[in-house]
Amino acid sequence: MITHTKAIYPASFPLNLIDQFNALLIFTKKAKTMIKANNPSLKSWIEVEDNSDFPIQNLPFGIFSVNNNEKRVGVALGNKVIDLAKLHEFGYLDGLGFEQSDFVSDHLNDMMLKGKQGTRDLRNRLSDLFESGNDTLQNHSDHQAVAIHNISSVTMHLPIKVGDYTDFYSSEQHAFNVGCLFRDPENALMPNWKHIPVGYHGRSSSIIASGQAIHRPKGQMKPPTADVPVFGPSRLLDFELETVFFTYEGKPLGDSISTAEADDFIFGMALFNDWSARDIQGWEYVPLGPFLGKNFASSVSPWIVTLDALEPFRIPGPNQDNPKILPYLEYEGDKHIDINLSVIIQPENGDENVVGTSNFKYMYWNMNQQLAHHSVNGCNIKCGDAMGSGTISGPDEGQYGSMLETSWKGTKPFKMSDGSERKFINDNDTVIMRGHCSKNGVRIGFGEVSTKVLPAK
């Protein structure tokens, strides 16, 4: 059995009983908003490189295996993966309400069923355990030998069992760019765009883990000069630079989640490449929207960065008074997040080429609004539901989240370092996306999502 240090009150805590009670109320209120694992001064007894995506302030969750053995829940710290099943077995996670089966699993969903407070307490316990001044595990080299793995020696898997997947369309610059390409600047945004977080229900079965290759999709397309459609491999295969958030168990069918409640129902975020076959999509999307042009693959990064870990990087969002949004979409506080994003194309056996950099802060609609809109009609949100942000584009060239925009529908090919050009994605190209936040000397990273495109079958 592992014992843990009890919390103590500040030295200035008042002695008078009435003052003690009042101060305790204030202390408890503040504790709800303060997350001790986010303390920027924390250092770990596990060595973490300065530019690591995974300092002790991050502690993202994922699913890993070693030597093709059973899948387990892990946490990244520096270049190590912490086996939570082993920590639970040895008693380091006692008192948190988790079972061994929550961590010996091929998905995070069972662990997530403990809700926001459960996973927050777990992350805080892990932060305590690996903080440099805590020798509880630090002095047990035998436990470390089986509970801590080099990240290079593990295989990462799809982290979440996704039941339902919704893709939003919430970057104003991206929506404007696409509107300009297919309509004109005066009518770029559809009349509803600034009134509702536009979205559609996608295909969850084809959400795949980073590292899994895809084949170029096939389908119907209608070339501009043709009278009838043709069938074949997509010629306009594109990436979409997105993030995705995953939910805790929501409310029963018929109930809604407000913008004020939304944070309590969001577990965390990952990088998301929501692949798109532009030519297939362009022919099929009227009148019901995306289908074969989108459902063939969506790639997700293996580590889920908790919303708690992202709290220090909150920033204000855009003004939404012109037009004025409806009351159920209004929110208080800073709900946008400053996340630097980049997308890279790497030809087979070639160098990486950064084709775009963007930032999650450019979103018009934030995650709280997306979740509130999704559930306002009584839709029941389930544990592990995936909500894609939609393509994230910044205001300037070089900050676009798709090749459709970067090459401006093929009229401005991107020049690669090997002398070739890209209008869209070629066979055997690998598309890589990376993201991180940085503030007060702390870098919270997402790792990467990487996918190679193989020729059509």
Stockholm file with secondary structure:
# STOCKHOLM 1.0

chainA/1-457         MITHTKAIYPASFPLNLIDQFNALLIFTKKAKTMIKANNPSLKSWIEVEDNSDFPIQNLPFGIFSVNNNEKRVGVALGNKVIDLAKLHEFGYLDGLGFEQSDFVSDHLNDMMLKGKQGTRDLRNRLSDLFESGNDTLQNHSDHQAVAIHNISSVTMHLPIKVGDYTDFYSSEQHAFNVGCLFRDPENALMPNWKHIPVGYHGRSSSIIASGQAIHRPKGQMKPPTADVPVFGPSRLLDFELETVFFTYEGKPLGDSISTAEADDFIFGMALFNDWSARDIQGWEYVPLGPFLGKNFASSVSPWIVTLDALEPFRIPGPNQDNPKILPYLEYEGDKHIDINLSVIIQPENGDENVVGTSNFKYMYWNMNQQLAHHSVNGCNIKCGDAMGSGTISGPDEGQYGSMLETSWKGTKPFKMSDGSERKFINDNDTVIMRGHCSKNGVRIGFGEVSTKVLPAK
#=GR chainA/1-457 SS CCCCCCCCCCTTCCCSHHHHHHHHHHHHHHHHHCCGGGCTTCCBSSCCCTTCSCCTTTCCEEEEESTTCCCEEEEEETTEEEEHHHHHHTTTTTTSCCCGGGTSSSSSHHHHTTHHHHHHHHHHHHHHHHBTTCCTTTTCHHHHHHHEEEGGGSEEECCSCCSCEEEECCBHHHHHHHHHHHSCGGGCSCTTTTTSCCEEECCSTTEEETTCCEECCEEEECCTTCSSCEEEECSSEECCEEEEEEECCCCCTTCCCCTTTGGGGEEEEEEEECCEEHHHHHHHCTTTCCSTTTTTCEEECSCBEEHHHHGGGEECCCCCBTTBCCGGGCCCSCCEECCEEEEEEECTTSCCEEEEEEEGGGBSSCHHHHHHHHHTTCCCCCTTCEEECCCCCCSSTTCCSSHHHHTTTTTSCEECTTSCEESSCCTTCEEEEEEEEEETTEEEEEEEEEEEEECCC
#=GC SS_cons         CCCCCCCCCCTTCCCSHHHHHHHHHHHHHHHHHCCGGGCTTCCBSSCCCTTCSCCTTTCCEEEEESTTCCCEEEEEETTEEEEHHHHHHTTTTTTSCCCGGGTSSSSSHHHHTTHHHHHHHHHHHHHHHHBTTCCTTTTCHHHHHHHEEEGGGSEEECCSCCSCEEEECCBHHHHHHHHHHHSCGGGCSCTTTTTSCCEEECCSTTEEETTCCEECCEEEECCTTCSSCEEEECSSEECCEEEEEEECCCCCTTCCCCTTTGGGGEEEEEEEECCEEHHHHHHHCTTTCCSTTTTTCEEECSCBEEHHHHGGGEECCCCCBTTBCCGGGCCCSCCEECCEEEEEEECTTSCCEEEEEEEGGGBSSCHHHHHHHHHTTCCCCCTTCEEECCCCCCSSTTCCSSHHHHTTTTTSCEECTTSCEESSCCTTCEEEEEEEEEETTEEEEEEEEEEEEECCC
//
